[in-house]
Amino acid sequence: MTDLQAGQIDTRRFVALARDQTELLEQLPPRYAEVLHGLLDRLESSALFDAESCSFSQRDLTDSMRLWLDKAATQLQA
């Protein structure tokens, strides 16, 4: 997430890396995977358009991804 926000990786690479985390997702309740895939779909869509033409704010999506990551980390530590 930090690399994406810093511009060190592009959105496509981030989405691919996130989708490959199947072992981690299996340790979380199913709703976490549903939410993550929805966020990744929107993030991927937002990368196809510039900020003016996309209905998804990339900043809002990355903020939502950060929140998801925080909640997932808390769930995994429980």
mmCIF file as gemmi writes it, N, C-alpha and C atoms, coordinates in Angstrom:
data_model
loop_
_atom_site.group_PDB
_atom_site.id
_atom_site.type_symbol
_atom_site.label_atom_id
_atom_site.label_alt_id
_atom_site.label_comp_id
_atom_site.label_asym_id
_atom_site.label_entity_id
_atom_site.label_seq_id
_atom_site.pdbx_PDB_ins_code
_atom_site.Cartn_x
_atom_site.Cartn_y
_atom_site.Cartn_z
_atom_site.occupancy
_atom_site.B_iso_or_equiv
_atom_site.pdbx_formal_charge
_atom_site.auth_seq_id
_atom_site.auth_asym_id
_atom_site.pdbx_PDB_model_num
ATOM 1 N N . MET Axp A 1 ? 0.824 -1.189 0 1 0 ? 1 A 1
ATOM 2 C CA . MET Axp A 1 ? 0 0 0 1 0 ? 1 A 1
ATOM 3 C C . MET Axp A 1 ? 0.868 1.253 0 1 0 ? 1 A 1
ATOM 4 N N . THR Axp A 2 ? 1.89 1.232 0.821 1 0 ? 2 A 1
ATOM 5 C CA . THR Axp A 2 ? 2.787 2.381 0.891 1 0 ? 2 A 1
ATOM 6 C C . THR Axp A 2 ? 3.482 2.603 -0.447 1 0 ? 2 A 1
ATOM 7 N N . ASP Axp A 3 ? 3.901 1.51 -1.094 1 0 ? 3 A 1
ATOM 8 C CA . ASP Axp A 3 ? 4.555 1.618 -2.404 1 0 ? 3 A 1
ATOM 9 C C . ASP Axp A 3 ? 3.607 2.192 -3.452 1 0 ? 3 A 1
ATOM 10 N N . LEU Axp A 4 ? 2.352 1.813 -3.398 1 0 ? 4 A 1
ATOM 11 C CA . LEU Axp A 4 ? 1.363 2.34 -4.338 1 0 ? 4 A 1
ATOM 12 C C . LEU Axp A 4 ? 1.186 3.836 -4.119 1 0 ? 4 A 1
ATOM 13 N N . GLN Axp A 5 ? 0.995 4.233 -2.878 1 0 ? 5 A 1
ATOM 14 C CA . GLN Axp A 5 ? 0.782 5.643 -2.58 1 0 ? 5 A 1
ATOM 15 C C . GLN Axp A 5 ? 2.018 6.485 -2.897 1 0 ? 5 A 1
ATOM 16 N N . ALA Axp A 6 ? 3.197 5.887 -2.785 1 0 ? 6 A 1
ATOM 17 C CA . ALA Axp A 6 ? 4.44 6.611 -3.078 1 0 ? 6 A 1
ATOM 18 C C . ALA Axp A 6 ? 4.771 6.599 -4.567 1 0 ? 6 A 1
ATOM 19 N N . GLY Axp A 7 ? 3.972 5.875 -5.364 1 0 ? 7 A 1
ATOM 20 C CA . GLY Axp A 7 ? 4.221 5.801 -6.794 1 0 ? 7 A 1
ATOM 21 C C . GLY Axp A 7 ? 5.341 4.852 -7.175 1 0 ? 7 A 1
ATOM 22 N N . GLN Axp A 8 ? 5.731 3.974 -6.246 1 0 ? 8 A 1
ATOM 23 C CA . GLN Axp A 8 ? 6.81 3.03 -6.53 1 0 ? 8 A 1
ATOM 24 C C . GLN Axp A 8 ? 6.326 1.806 -7.305 1 0 ? 8 A 1
ATOM 25 N N . ILE Axp A 9 ? 5.036 1.518 -7.223 1 0 ? 9 A 1
ATOM 26 C CA . ILE Axp A 9 ? 4.425 0.492 -8.072 1 0 ? 9 A 1
ATOM 27 C C . ILE Axp A 9 ? 3.147 1.076 -8.646 1 0 ? 9 A 1
ATOM 28 N N . ASP Axp A 10 ? 2.739 0.566 -9.796 1 0 ? 10 A 1
ATOM 29 C CA . ASP Axp A 10 ? 1.503 1.074 -10.376 1 0 ? 10 A 1
ATOM 30 C C . ASP Axp A 10 ? 0.308 0.288 -9.843 1 0 ? 10 A 1
ATOM 31 N N . THR Axp A 11 ? -0.862 0.787 -10.15 1 0 ? 11 A 1
ATOM 32 C CA . THR Axp A 11 ? -2.096 0.193 -9.634 1 0 ? 11 A 1
ATOM 33 C C . THR Axp A 11 ? -2.262 -1.248 -10.094 1 0 ? 11 A 1
ATOM 34 N N . ARG Axp A 12 ? -1.949 -1.525 -11.34 1 0 ? 12 A 1
ATOM 35 C CA . ARG Axp A 12 ? -2.1 -2.902 -11.851 1 0 ? 12 A 1
ATOM 36 C C . ARG Axp A 12 ? -1.246 -3.877 -11.057 1 0 ? 12 A 1
ATOM 37 N N . ARG Axp A 13 ? -0.012 -3.481 -10.77 1 0 ? 13 A 1
ATOM 38 C CA . ARG Axp A 13 ? 0.895 -4.352 -10.008 1 0 ? 13 A 1
ATOM 39 C C . ARG Axp A 13 ? 0.37 -4.546 -8.593 1 0 ? 13 A 1
ATOM 40 N N . PHE Axp A 14 ? -0.095 -3.469 -7.967 1 0 ? 14 A 1
ATOM 41 C CA . PHE Axp A 14 ? -0.639 -3.565 -6.616 1 0 ? 14 A 1
ATOM 42 C C . PHE Axp A 14 ? -1.834 -4.513 -6.584 1 0 ? 14 A 1
ATOM 43 N N . VAL Axp A 15 ? -2.741 -4.348 -7.535 1 0 ? 15 A 1
ATOM 44 C CA . VAL Axp A 15 ? -3.935 -5.195 -7.59 1 0 ? 15 A 1
ATOM 45 C C . VAL Axp A 15 ? -3.535 -6.655 -7.782 1 0 ? 15 A 1
ATOM 46 N N . ALA Axp A 16 ? -2.591 -6.912 -8.667 1 0 ? 16 A 1
ATOM 47 C CA . ALA Axp A 16 ? -2.13 -8.291 -8.901 1 0 ? 16 A 1
ATOM 48 C C . ALA Axp A 16 ? -1.525 -8.883 -7.631 1 0 ? 16 A 1
ATOM 49 N N . LEU Axp A 17 ? -0.697 -8.114 -6.944 1 0 ? 17 A 1
ATOM 50 C CA . LEU Axp A 17 ? -0.096 -8.596 -5.697 1 0 ? 17 A 1
ATOM 51 C C . LEU Axp A 17 ? -1.163 -8.87 -4.641 1 0 ? 17 A 1
ATOM 52 N N . ALA Axp A 18 ? -2.131 -7.976 -4.541 1 0 ? 18 A 1
ATOM 53 C CA . ALA Axp A 18 ? -3.193 -8.146 -3.544 1 0 ? 18 A 1
ATOM 54 C C . ALA Axp A 18 ? -4.041 -9.378 -3.851 1 0 ? 18 A 1
ATOM 55 N N . ARG Axp A 19 ? -4.352 -9.593 -5.115 1 0 ? 19 A 1
ATOM 56 C CA . ARG Axp A 19 ? -5.167 -10.756 -5.488 1 0 ? 19 A 1
ATOM 57 C C . ARG Axp A 19 ? -4.428 -12.076 -5.264 1 0 ? 19 A 1
ATOM 58 N N . ASP Axp A 20 ? -3.113 -12.032 -5.245 1 0 ? 20 A 1
ATOM 59 C CA . ASP Axp A 20 ? -2.315 -13.246 -5.037 1 0 ? 20 A 1
ATOM 60 C C . ASP Axp A 20 ? -2.198 -13.658 -3.571 1 0 ? 20 A 1
ATOM 61 N N . GLN Axp A 21 ? -2.757 -12.897 -2.675 1 0 ? 21 A 1
ATOM 62 C CA . GLN Axp A 21 ? -2.634 -13.185 -1.243 1 0 ? 21 A 1
ATOM 63 C C . GLN Axp A 21 ? -3.719 -14.159 -0.77 1 0 ? 21 A 1
ATOM 64 N N . THR Axp A 22 ? -3.89 -15.258 -1.489 1 0 ? 22 A 1
ATOM 65 C CA . THR Axp A 22 ? -4.977 -16.193 -1.191 1 0 ? 22 A 1
ATOM 66 C C . THR Axp A 22 ? -4.816 -16.865 0.171 1 0 ? 22 A 1
ATOM 67 N N . GLU Axp A 23 ? -3.592 -17.21 0.546 1 0 ? 23 A 1
ATOM 68 C CA . GLU Axp A 23 ? -3.389 -17.859 1.853 1 0 ? 23 A 1
ATOM 69 C C . GLU Axp A 23 ? -3.791 -16.933 2.989 1 0 ? 23 A 1
ATOM 70 N N . LEU Axp A 24 ? -3.449 -15.681 2.861 1 0 ? 24 A 1
ATOM 71 C CA . LEU Axp A 24 ? -3.807 -14.699 3.881 1 0 ? 24 A 1
ATOM 72 C C . LEU Axp A 24 ? -5.322 -14.523 3.946 1 0 ? 24 A 1
ATOM 73 N N . LEU Axp A 25 ? -5.958 -14.418 2.786 1 0 ? 25 A 1
ATOM 74 C CA . LEU Axp A 25 ? -7.41 -14.251 2.748 1 0 ? 25 A 1
ATOM 75 C C . LEU Axp A 25 ? -8.141 -15.442 3.349 1 0 ? 25 A 1
ATOM 76 N N . GLU Axp A 26 ? -7.583 -16.627 3.202 1 0 ? 26 A 1
ATOM 77 C CA . GLU Axp A 26 ? -8.218 -17.823 3.759 1 0 ? 26 A 1
ATOM 78 C C . GLU Axp A 26 ? -8.225 -17.802 5.285 1 0 ? 26 A 1
ATOM 79 N N . GLN Axp A 27 ? -7.37 -17.006 5.894 1 0 ? 27 A 1
ATOM 80 C CA . GLN Axp A 27 ? -7.313 -16.902 7.347 1 0 ? 27 A 1
ATOM 81 C C . GLN Axp A 27 ? -8.323 -15.888 7.889 1 0 ? 27 A 1
ATOM 82 N N . LEU Axp A 28 ? -8.96 -15.159 6.999 1 0 ? 28 A 1
ATOM 83 C CA . LEU Axp A 28 ? -9.936 -14.14 7.382 1 0 ? 28 A 1
ATOM 84 C C . LEU Axp A 28 ? -11.352 -14.633 7.102 1 0 ? 28 A 1
ATOM 85 N N . PRO Axp A 29 ? -12.343 -14.064 7.797 1 0 ? 29 A 1
ATOM 86 C CA . PRO Axp A 29 ? -13.734 -14.406 7.474 1 0 ? 29 A 1
ATOM 87 C C . PRO Axp A 29 ? -14.039 -14.068 6.006 1 0 ? 29 A 1
ATOM 88 N N . PRO Axp A 30 ? -14.957 -14.809 5.385 1 0 ? 30 A 1
ATOM 89 C CA . PRO Axp A 30 ? -15.254 -14.627 3.958 1 0 ? 30 A 1
ATOM 90 C C . PRO Axp A 30 ? -15.614 -13.195 3.557 1 0 ? 30 A 1
ATOM 91 N N . ARG Axp A 31 ? -16.247 -12.455 4.435 1 0 ? 31 A 1
ATOM 92 C CA . ARG Axp A 31 ? -16.649 -11.089 4.08 1 0 ? 31 A 1
ATOM 93 C C . ARG Axp A 31 ? -15.44 -10.205 3.764 1 0 ? 31 A 1
ATOM 94 N N . TYR Axp A 32 ? -14.289 -10.508 4.354 1 0 ? 32 A 1
ATOM 95 C CA . TYR Axp A 32 ? -13.084 -9.724 4.077 1 0 ? 32 A 1
ATOM 96 C C . TYR Axp A 32 ? -12.665 -9.881 2.618 1 0 ? 32 A 1
ATOM 97 N N . ALA Axp A 33 ? -12.751 -11.086 2.095 1 0 ? 33 A 1
ATOM 98 C CA . ALA Axp A 33 ? -12.399 -11.316 0.688 1 0 ? 33 A 1
ATOM 99 C C . ALA Axp A 33 ? -13.37 -10.584 -0.232 1 0 ? 33 A 1
ATOM 100 N N . GLU Axp A 34 ? -14.653 -10.62 0.107 1 0 ? 34 A 1
ATOM 101 C CA . GLU Axp A 34 ? -15.652 -9.931 -0.705 1 0 ? 34 A 1
ATOM 102 C C . GLU Axp A 34 ? -15.366 -8.439 -0.776 1 0 ? 34 A 1
ATOM 103 N N . VAL Axp A 35 ? -15.094 -7.846 0.375 1 0 ? 35 A 1
ATOM 104 C CA . VAL Axp A 35 ? -14.814 -6.408 0.426 1 0 ? 35 A 1
ATOM 105 C C . VAL Axp A 35 ? -13.521 -6.091 -0.321 1 0 ? 35 A 1
ATOM 106 N N . LEU Axp A 36 ? -12.487 -6.892 -0.091 1 0 ? 36 A 1
ATOM 107 C CA . LEU Axp A 36 ? -11.209 -6.651 -0.758 1 0 ? 36 A 1
ATOM 108 C C . LEU Axp A 36 ? -11.363 -6.705 -2.271 1 0 ? 36 A 1
ATOM 109 N N . HIS Axp A 37 ? -12.029 -7.721 -2.778 1 0 ? 37 A 1
ATOM 110 C CA . HIS Axp A 37 ? -12.173 -7.848 -4.228 1 0 ? 37 A 1
ATOM 111 C C . HIS Axp A 37 ? -12.985 -6.69 -4.809 1 0 ? 37 A 1
ATOM 112 N N . GLY Axp A 38 ? -13.977 -6.219 -4.079 1 0 ? 38 A 1
ATOM 113 C CA . GLY Axp A 38 ? -14.726 -5.044 -4.526 1 0 ? 38 A 1
ATOM 114 C C . GLY Axp A 38 ? -13.846 -3.805 -4.592 1 0 ? 38 A 1
ATOM 115 N N . LEU Axp A 39 ? -13.04 -3.612 -3.561 1 0 ? 39 A 1
ATOM 116 C CA . LEU Axp A 39 ? -12.116 -2.472 -3.556 1 0 ? 39 A 1
ATOM 117 C C . LEU Axp A 39 ? -11.099 -2.578 -4.689 1 0 ? 39 A 1
ATOM 118 N N . LEU Axp A 40 ? -10.563 -3.771 -4.884 1 0 ? 40 A 1
ATOM 119 C CA . LEU Axp A 40 ? -9.571 -3.959 -5.947 1 0 ? 40 A 1
ATOM 120 C C . LEU Axp A 40 ? -10.179 -3.731 -7.326 1 0 ? 40 A 1
ATOM 121 N N . ASP Axp A 41 ? -11.415 -4.18 -7.526 1 0 ? 41 A 1
ATOM 122 C CA . ASP Axp A 41 ? -12.093 -3.946 -8.807 1 0 ? 41 A 1
ATOM 123 C C . ASP Axp A 41 ? -12.237 -2.451 -9.074 1 0 ? 41 A 1
ATOM 124 N N . ARG Axp A 42 ? -12.659 -1.703 -8.06 1 0 ? 42 A 1
ATOM 125 C CA . ARG Axp A 42 ? -12.828 -0.252 -8.228 1 0 ? 42 A 1
ATOM 126 C C . ARG Axp A 42 ? -11.489 0.448 -8.41 1 0 ? 42 A 1
ATOM 127 N N . LEU Axp A 43 ? -10.481 -0.002 -7.67 1 0 ? 43 A 1
ATOM 128 C CA . LEU Axp A 43 ? -9.15 0.587 -7.803 1 0 ? 43 A 1
ATOM 129 C C . LEU Axp A 43 ? -8.605 0.352 -9.211 1 0 ? 43 A 1
ATOM 130 N N . GLU Axp A 44 ? -8.805 -0.858 -9.702 1 0 ? 44 A 1
ATOM 131 C CA . GLU Axp A 44 ? -8.363 -1.198 -11.059 1 0 ? 44 A 1
ATOM 132 C C . GLU Axp A 44 ? -9.105 -0.353 -12.096 1 0 ? 44 A 1
ATOM 133 N N . SER Axp A 45 ? -10.399 -0.187 -11.9 1 0 ? 45 A 1
ATOM 134 C CA . SER Axp A 45 ? -11.191 0.634 -12.823 1 0 ? 45 A 1
ATOM 135 C C . SER Axp A 45 ? -10.743 2.087 -12.792 1 0 ? 45 A 1
ATOM 136 N N . SER Axp A 46 ? -10.438 2.589 -11.608 1 0 ? 46 A 1
ATOM 137 C CA . SER Axp A 46 ? -10.025 3.992 -11.497 1 0 ? 46 A 1
ATOM 138 C C . SER Axp A 46 ? -8.705 4.24 -12.209 1 0 ? 46 A 1
ATOM 139 N N . ALA Axp A 47 ? -7.867 3.227 -12.316 1 0 ? 47 A 1
ATOM 140 C CA . ALA Axp A 47 ? -6.574 3.379 -12.987 1 0 ? 47 A 1
ATOM 141 C C . ALA Axp A 47 ? -6.728 3.482 -14.504 1 0 ? 47 A 1
ATOM 142 N N . LEU Axp A 48 ? -7.86 3.047 -15.021 1 0 ? 48 A 1
ATOM 143 C CA . LEU Axp A 48 ? -8.083 3.087 -16.466 1 0 ? 48 A 1
ATOM 144 C C . LEU Axp A 48 ? -8.465 4.478 -16.968 1 0 ? 48 A 1
ATOM 145 N N . PHE Axp A 49 ? -8.879 5.341 -16.051 1 0 ? 49 A 1
ATOM 146 C CA . PHE Axp A 49 ? -9.364 6.67 -16.418 1 0 ? 49 A 1
ATOM 147 C C . PHE Axp A 49 ? -8.579 7.723 -15.662 1 0 ? 49 A 1
ATOM 148 N N . ASP Axp A 50 ? -8.576 8.923 -16.202 1 0 ? 50 A 1
ATOM 149 C CA . ASP Axp A 50 ? -7.952 9.994 -15.43 1 0 ? 50 A 1
ATOM 150 C C . ASP Axp A 50 ? -8.919 10.444 -14.343 1 0 ? 50 A 1
ATOM 151 N N . ALA Axp A 51 ? -8.447 11.242 -13.439 1 0 ? 51 A 1
ATOM 152 C CA . ALA Axp A 51 ? -9.236 11.64 -12.27 1 0 ? 51 A 1
ATOM 153 C C . ALA Axp A 51 ? -10.521 12.358 -12.654 1 0 ? 51 A 1
ATOM 154 N N . GLU Axp A 52 ? -10.532 13.047 -13.791 1 0 ? 52 A 1
ATOM 155 C CA . GLU Axp A 52 ? -11.701 13.811 -14.199 1 0 ? 52 A 1
ATOM 156 C C . GLU Axp A 52 ? -12.839 12.928 -14.702 1 0 ? 52 A 1
ATOM 157 N N . SER Axp A 53 ? -12.517 11.81 -15.319 1 0 ? 53 A 1
ATOM 158 C CA . SER Axp A 53 ? -13.557 11.02 -15.967 1 0 ? 53 A 1
ATOM 159 C C . SER Axp A 53 ? -13.987 9.795 -15.169 1 0 ? 53 A 1
ATOM 160 N N . CYS Axp A 54 ? -13.367 9.546 -14.051 1 0 ? 54 A 1
ATOM 161 C CA . CYS Axp A 54 ? -13.689 8.348 -13.28 1 0 ? 54 A 1
ATOM 162 C C . CYS Axp A 54 ? -14.603 8.695 -12.117 1 0 ? 54 A 1
ATOM 163 N N . SER Axp A 55 ? -15.596 7.848 -11.882 1 0 ? 55 A 1
ATOM 164 C CA . SER Axp A 55 ? -16.516 8.101 -10.776 1 0 ? 55 A 1
ATOM 165 C C . SER Axp A 55 ? -15.928 7.681 -9.437 1 0 ? 55 A 1
ATOM 166 N N . PHE Axp A 56 ? -14.788 6.99 -9.447 1 0 ? 56 A 1
ATOM 167 C CA . PHE Axp A 56 ? -14.133 6.567 -8.213 1 0 ? 56 A 1
ATOM 168 C C . PHE Axp A 56 ? -12.945 7.48 -7.931 1 0 ? 56 A 1
ATOM 169 N N . SER Axp A 57 ? -12.883 8.019 -6.747 1 0 ? 57 A 1
ATOM 170 C CA . SER Axp A 57 ? -11.722 8.809 -6.348 1 0 ? 57 A 1
ATOM 171 C C . SER Axp A 57 ? -10.609 7.853 -5.937 1 0 ? 57 A 1
ATOM 172 N N . GLN Axp A 58 ? -9.468 7.947 -6.61 1 0 ? 58 A 1
ATOM 173 C CA . GLN Axp A 58 ? -8.366 7.046 -6.285 1 0 ? 58 A 1
ATOM 174 C C . GLN Axp A 58 ? -7.911 7.259 -4.841 1 0 ? 58 A 1
ATOM 175 N N . ARG Axp A 59 ? -7.923 8.491 -4.377 1 0 ? 59 A 1
ATOM 176 C CA . ARG Axp A 59 ? -7.528 8.762 -2.99 1 0 ? 59 A 1
ATOM 177 C C . ARG Axp A 59 ? -8.506 8.101 -2.016 1 0 ? 59 A 1
ATOM 178 N N . ASP Axp A 60 ? -9.797 8.221 -2.28 1 0 ? 60 A 1
ATOM 179 C CA . ASP Axp A 60 ? -10.792 7.576 -1.417 1 0 ? 60 A 1
ATOM 180 C C . ASP Axp A 60 ? -10.612 6.062 -1.421 1 0 ? 60 A 1
ATOM 181 N N . LEU Axp A 61 ? -10.315 5.509 -2.585 1 0 ? 61 A 1
ATOM 182 C CA . LEU Axp A 61 ? -10.115 4.062 -2.678 1 0 ? 61 A 1
ATOM 183 C C . LEU Axp A 61 ? -8.872 3.617 -1.917 1 0 ? 61 A 1
ATOM 184 N N . THR Axp A 62 ? -7.785 4.369 -2.025 1 0 ? 62 A 1
ATOM 185 C CA . THR Axp A 62 ? -6.583 3.985 -1.279 1 0 ? 62 A 1
ATOM 186 C C . THR Axp A 62 ? -6.802 4.163 0.218 1 0 ? 62 A 1
ATOM 187 N N . ASP Axp A 63 ? -7.582 5.175 0.609 1 0 ? 63 A 1
ATOM 188 C CA . ASP Axp A 63 ? -7.93 5.324 2.028 1 0 ? 63 A 1
ATOM 189 C C . ASP Axp A 63 ? -8.756 4.127 2.501 1 0 ? 63 A 1
ATOM 190 N N . SER Axp A 64 ? -9.684 3.682 1.67 1 0 ? 64 A 1
ATOM 191 C CA . SER Axp A 64 ? -10.498 2.511 2.013 1 0 ? 64 A 1
ATOM 192 C C . SER Axp A 64 ? -9.651 1.249 2.078 1 0 ? 64 A 1
ATOM 193 N N . MET Axp A 65 ? -8.682 1.134 1.17 1 0 ? 65 A 1
ATOM 194 C CA . MET Axp A 65 ? -7.772 -0.017 1.209 1 0 ? 65 A 1
ATOM 195 C C . MET Axp A 65 ? -6.958 -0.012 2.496 1 0 ? 65 A 1
ATOM 196 N N . ARG Axp A 66 ? -6.481 1.159 2.906 1 0 ? 66 A 1
ATOM 197 C CA . ARG Axp A 66 ? -5.709 1.281 4.145 1 0 ? 66 A 1
ATOM 198 C C . ARG Axp A 66 ? -6.577 0.851 5.332 1 0 ? 66 A 1
ATOM 199 N N . LEU Axp A 67 ? -7.831 1.285 5.36 1 0 ? 67 A 1
ATOM 200 C CA . LEU Axp A 67 ? -8.749 0.898 6.429 1 0 ? 67 A 1
ATOM 201 C C . LEU Axp A 67 ? -8.972 -0.613 6.417 1 0 ? 67 A 1
ATOM 202 N N . TRP Axp A 68 ? -9.173 -1.187 5.225 1 0 ? 68 A 1
ATOM 203 C CA . TRP Axp A 68 ? -9.351 -2.636 5.117 1 0 ? 68 A 1
ATOM 204 C C . TRP Axp A 68 ? -8.123 -3.361 5.66 1 0 ? 68 A 1
ATOM 205 N N . LEU Axp A 69 ? -6.937 -2.902 5.285 1 0 ? 69 A 1
ATOM 206 C CA . LEU Axp A 69 ? -5.7 -3.53 5.761 1 0 ? 69 A 1
ATOM 207 C C . LEU Axp A 69 ? -5.585 -3.467 7.281 1 0 ? 69 A 1
ATOM 208 N N . ASP Axp A 70 ? -5.939 -2.326 7.857 1 0 ? 70 A 1
ATOM 209 C CA . ASP Axp A 70 ? -5.89 -2.179 9.317 1 0 ? 70 A 1
ATOM 210 C C . ASP Axp A 70 ? -6.854 -3.147 9.999 1 0 ? 70 A 1
ATOM 211 N N . LYS Axp A 71 ? -8.067 -3.244 9.467 1 0 ? 71 A 1
ATOM 212 C CA . LYS Axp A 71 ? -9.059 -4.15 10.055 1 0 ? 71 A 1
ATOM 213 C C . LYS Axp A 71 ? -8.656 -5.612 9.873 1 0 ? 71 A 1
ATOM 214 N N . ALA Axp A 72 ? -8.114 -5.94 8.713 1 0 ? 72 A 1
ATOM 215 C CA . ALA Axp A 72 ? -7.665 -7.316 8.471 1 0 ? 72 A 1
ATOM 216 C C . ALA Axp A 72 ? -6.523 -7.679 9.415 1 0 ? 72 A 1
ATOM 217 N N . ALA Axp A 73 ? -5.602 -6.761 9.628 1 0 ? 73 A 1
ATOM 218 C CA . ALA Axp A 73 ? -4.483 -7.017 10.546 1 0 ? 73 A 1
ATOM 219 C C . ALA Axp A 73 ? -4.992 -7.241 11.961 1 0 ? 73 A 1
ATOM 220 N N . THR Axp A 74 ? -5.959 -6.443 12.379 1 0 ? 74 A 1
ATOM 221 C CA . THR Axp A 74 ? -6.555 -6.611 13.71 1 0 ? 74 A 1
ATOM 222 C C . THR Axp A 74 ? -7.231 -7.967 13.819 1 0 ? 74 A 1
ATOM 223 N N . GLN Axp A 75 ? -7.96 -8.358 12.79 1 0 ? 75 A 1
ATOM 224 C CA . GLN Axp A 75 ? -8.652 -9.652 12.775 1 0 ? 75 A 1
ATOM 225 C C . GLN Axp A 75 ? -7.652 -10.802 12.855 1 0 ? 75 A 1
ATOM 226 N N . LEU Axp A 76 ? -6.554 -10.692 12.132 1 0 ? 76 A 1
ATOM 227 C CA . LEU Axp A 76 ? -5.55 -11.759 12.13 1 0 ? 76 A 1
ATOM 228 C C . LEU Axp A 76 ? -4.842 -11.881 13.476 1 0 ? 76 A 1
ATOM 229 N N . GLN Axp A 77 ? -4.727 -10.784 14.193 1 0 ? 77 A 1
ATOM 230 C CA . GLN Axp A 77 ? -4.066 -10.807 15.496 1 0 ? 77 A 1
ATOM 231 C C . GLN Axp A 77 ? -4.982 -11.305 16.602 1 0 ? 77 A 1
ATOM 232 N N . ALA Axp A 78 ? -6.285 -11.321 16.338 1 0 ? 78 A 1
ATOM 233 C CA . ALA Axp A 78 ? -7.259 -11.736 17.366 1 0 ? 78 A 1
ATOM 234 C C . ALA Axp A 78 ? -7.234 -13.232 17.596 1 0 ? 78 A 1
